[in-house]
Amino acid sequence: MLHAIAQPPVEFESPLGIFEKTLEHERKVAVMIHHLYELAAKESDYPTQMMLHWFIEEQVEEESNATKILETLRMIGDDSNALLMLDRELSRRVAGAPAEAE
């Protein structure tokens, strides 16, 4: 049975708050993917395990990206100039492209 998807929050107190919720959500998604993988393993459903492996790798990258941005925002604090620089840096990212290694 499918249930309604809860609407995500749309108002935040700060960019830091946005990325705290983002990381929380990414971790929740990771748990859901892991549960699906465990179920596929229990059922000996190897094709599904192979497909889910891709999602697991992607999720590791998503959590890493959110963590890095969150750490940067914590370092920036209330520095509006640094926040503007971060905004410019993030706006240059291409959707779907892997994050550059630091």
C-alpha angles and dihedrals in degrees: 000000000000119000130202116272111240115241111251119238114272102187125066135173095227145351086263089059091051093055094043087058090042092056091045089053094047090053090050090051090050091054091050092050091048091052090052090049091050090050091050090050092049090051092045088238098158098173090055091047089053092049092047091051088070090052091049091054091047091049091053088055093047093051091047092051093048091047093051092050091046091051090049092050091050090051092048094052111169096342102128093189092055090046090054090051091050090049090053091047093050092046089061092060117109116227111248094014117121115254115257116255114246 
